[in-house]
């Protein structure tokens, strides 16, 4: 008979977060219910303005989820059959999925072993005459090396689309993710630093025409009126209830990110000098949003089992780089193509991290890891 272990420390505790902001959230949702405006409207418009301002971008368009944000943005950049999009394989499947959904082919490059994000030195050689867009991923909350990536893209005359699904509030030299290139996409999946109570996403850009194309594609390719459909689009509108919740959470995001950082610093101090465990670090000039605290462990399965036995949840992000996923087979990836990404997939382990996680619990987890 298999023994059941009760999880006393989850990876994230959304109930604890709701308890802190329950009054604000309930009031926001009641406001939407009373107005009976459930698609679009003032809450969506204000969230777009407020989130764009937060990111340092001029414009934003809310969509149904983070995957749609990527898919629609690529299409708004003109990506289609025969095109290539350069990205990384050390990410969630949605990054590659969005490229295939536009009929294009993902070209995967390897990542930096410290920040787990796109290695700019691998980028130049992956660009061909068919390359249409470059999509770096701000993984685990740490921004990719955008100055280097944007410089390479500019030399080749192509846009950069930030996959910022995990990077709400991340910074490079004081500039936030979402305003570091031509456009960026965000997911508001519930477990994110700024999560909805369901699915939701956002696209940001300084280009009003680009955001206009995204908005048109997300609303059935609409034109001047509801029944004037000028291109084939889809239904990817941001839910008004989610917009109202997200407006509340945006007001807390910086404080929550600060609390995440405090817990990361506690982990880092406690794990200093630990054998066989590599602690994540920030690149100079960068501030991670610390969506996840992901260590590298040579004996990951043993460590994960040890923590599980103590009731501590962990997660592997991600157990297989997406160039080796069956769904990405058409891209032609094989074992050995991306040695850093493939090694990371065997070693990474995410430990619990959320603003409400008690600091003494961080110390206890770190002691078990040591």
N, C-alpha and C positions, 0 to 999 in steps of 0.2 A: 504494500500500500504506500502511495506517494505522500510524503508529509507536506502539508500546506503551510507556507510561511506567510504570515500577515505582513503586508507592506506598511510600515510605520512612517517611512519617509518617502513620499512620492517624488517623481521628477519635477512636477509642477503642481501647485495647489490653487486651483481656480476658485474653490470655495472660500479659501482664506482671503483671496483678492476681492471677491464680491462682498465679503463681510465688511471690508474697509470702505467700500464706496457704494454700499447698497442704497443709501438715501439718494445720492446723485443719480445713480443708474435708474432706480425706480421712477424718479421724477421725470427723467428724460424719456423713458418708455411711455409713461402715462401721458406726457405731452404729445407724443406721436399718436397714441391711441385716441386721444380727445380730438385731435385735428383730423383723424381718419385719412391721412395722406401717407400711403404705404409704399408708393413707388415714386422716387424722385422727391422734388420739393425742397423746402428751405433747409432741412437738416442735412441733406446730401450736398446742397450748394455750399453751405457754411463749412462742412467738413472738408470739402475739396479746397476751399480757400485757406482754411486754417492749417491743413496738412501741407499744402504747397508752401505756405509761408514758413512753417516749421523746418521744412527740408531746404529752404533757400531757393526754391523753384518758383517760376512765375505762374504756372498753371498745373492743374491736376484734374484727373477724371476718375471717379469711382466706378468700379466694375464688380462683378459678382464674386470673384475669387482671384487668388494670385496666379493661378495657371492661365486664366483668361487674360490677366494683365500682360503676361509674357506673350501669349499667342496673338492678341490683338495689336500689341506694340510692334511685333515683328511684321505683321501684315501692314500696319500703317507705315512702316519703313519700306514697304514694297517687296518684302521677302516672298518668294514663290518657288514653284518647281524649277529645278536646275540651279538654284542658288545654294551657297554654303554659308553657314554661320559658325564662327569659331567660339567655342566655349570650353568648359571643363567637365570632367567626368566625376569629380569628387563633389557631388551635389545630389539633391533629390531629383527623381525622374522627371519632374515637371519641366526642368530646364531643357532637357533634350526633347521631351514630348512636344513642347510648344513649337520647336523647329520643324519636327516631322509633320505636325498638324498643318503647317503652312506649305507642305510639299517640298521643303528644302532638306539639305543634308547637314547634320551636325559634324563639325570637325573638332575633335577633342585634343586639348593640350594639357600638359601636366601642371602640377601645382607646387608652390613653395612648401617645403616640409615644416616650416615654423608657423606660418599663418594659415596654411591649408587653402590658400587662394591662388588664382591664376599666376603662373610664373611668366613674367613679361619676356624673359629671355627665350621662352619656347614659342612665343606668339608670332614673331616675324616670319618664321619658317612655315607657319601653318596658313598664311594668307596667300590666296591665289586670285586669279582673275574672276573667279566665281564668288568670292567672299563678299557678302552684302552687309553684314553686321557683326560686331564682336560683343559677346555677352559674358563679362566677368561676373562671378558670384561672390557676394560678401558673406562668406560662410561662417556660421556660428556667431555672427554679429561683428566679425572683424572685416573691415573694408579691404577690398583688393587694392593692389598698387595702381590706383587710378591715374596719377600723373604720368607714369610710364606707359600705361595701356592707352590712354587718350592720345599721348604723343605719337605712338606707333600708328594708331588708327588715323590720326590727322595726316600723317605722311602718305597714307594710302587712300585718303579721301573717303573714309567711311565712318558711320556713326558707331557709338558705343552705347549699349543698353545695359544698365546696371540691374542685375538680379539682386534686389535688396530685400528679399522676402524675410530675411532673418536679421536685418540691420537697422531697425527703427532707432534713429538717434546716433548711429555710428558716425565718426568724424575723421577727416584728414585735414590737418592744419586748420582746424576750426570750421571747416565746411562739412555739412552733413551729407550722408548718403541720400540720394534722391535729387541732389543738385550738383553732382560731380561730372556729369557728361550730358549728352544730348537728351537722354531720357532714362527713367528708372521705373521699376515695377516693385510693388509691395504686396505681401500677403498679410491679411489680418485673421488668419486661422486662429482659433481660440488660444492655443498655447504660445503664441508669439508675444514679444515684449508688449505690444499693443494689439491685443486680440479682440475680435468680435465675439458675439454669442452665437456663432454660426460661421458661414463662409462670407468673405468680403475681400476686396482687393483695391489697389489704386495704381494709377500711372501718373508720374510727374514729369514735367519738362518745361523748359523756357520757350519752347516753340509752340505758339498758339495754334498754328495750322496743323501740326502733328497731333496735338491733343484733340483738335476738332475731328481729325480722321479717326482717332481711337473712339471718340464719343459716337460718331456716326456708325462705325462698325459694331459697337456694343449695343446699339439701339436699332437693330434690324436694317442697317444701311439707310436710315431715314434721311429725308431731305427737309424741305421747308415746312412740311406738315406731317401729321401722323401717318397718312396713307400715301406719301410721296417717298418711295423707296428707290434710291438711285444706284445703290450697289448692294451686292449680297452680303448681308451682315449676320448678326446673331443676337440672341437675347442674353445680355450680360450686364444688367443694370444693378447698381448697388441698392440693397434693401434699406429703406428709410429707418427702420428700427435699429439696424446695425449701425447706420451712420450716427444716430443719436447716442448709442452706447459708445462708439468710438470717439465722439467729441468729448465725452466725459473722460475717457481714458487718456486722450491726448494731453489733457491738463495735468495728468499725473505721470506722464511718461518719463520726464527727466528725473523726477524724484525716484521712481522705480528703478531706472537705470543706475542711479547713484547707489541705491541699496544693493543692486546686483553687484556693482563694482566692489562694495564693501565685503561681500561674501566671497568674491573672487580673490580679493587681497588676503582674506583670512585663509582660504584654501592654499594660496601660494606660499604664505608664510609657513603654514603647518607642513607643507609638502617639500619645503626647501631641503635639498640633499637626499630626498627619497630615492632609493635604488630601483632601477627598472621601471620607473614612471617618469614620463616627460610632461611637464606642466606647460600649458599654453602661454605664449607671450605676445605682447603687442609690438608691431613694427614701430620704430621711432616716428613720431609725428602723427600717429594714429590713436584713436580711442575706439575700442571695440564697444558695441552695445551689449556684449556678453549675453547673447541669447542662450548660449550653451557654454558650460565649462567642460571642455573635452580634453582629457589626458591621453597620452599614448602609453600603452602597457605591453611589454613583451609577452606577458602571461595574462592576457586579457580575460580569457574564460575563467581562469582560476580566481582572478580578482573579482570578477562579476559574481561568481558563485559565493565567494566569501561575503560580499556585501549583501547579496540576496538572503543568505542565511541569517543576517542580522536585521532583516526587514527593510533594507535600503534599496530603493529602485535605481536602476541604471538603464542606459540605452546605448545602442550602437548606431551612430550616424556617420557613415552608412556602411552596411556589411558587404556591399558589392558596388564598385564604381560603375556608373551607368553605361560606360562603353562596353561593359561585359554583360549587361542585361539583355535577355532575349528580345525585348521590345526594341532595342537599339541595334539589332543585328545588321540592319541595312546600312548602317554607318561603317561597317567593316572592321570594328575593333576586335583585337585579339589580346590574349594574356601576354604581358611584357611590353605592350605599347606605352603604358604610362606607369613606370615603376614606382614613383612616389605615391601616386593615388592608390595603386594596388597595395602598397605596403601599409598605408594609412588605414585602408579598409580592414586590415588584419589586426590593427593595434588600437584604434580609437575607442574610447569609452567615455560617455558623457555622465557626469555625476549630477545629483540634484542641485538645481539652482533656480531660485525665485526670490522675490523681494521679502516675502514673509518667512523664509527659511531661518530658523533661529541660529545665531552665530555659534552657540554651544553645540548645535547639531553638526554644523560645518566642521568644528574641531573633532567631533567624534568620528565623522566619516573619514576625515583626513588621517586620524590615528589608525583606523582600520586599513586604509590604503597603505600607509607606511608599514 
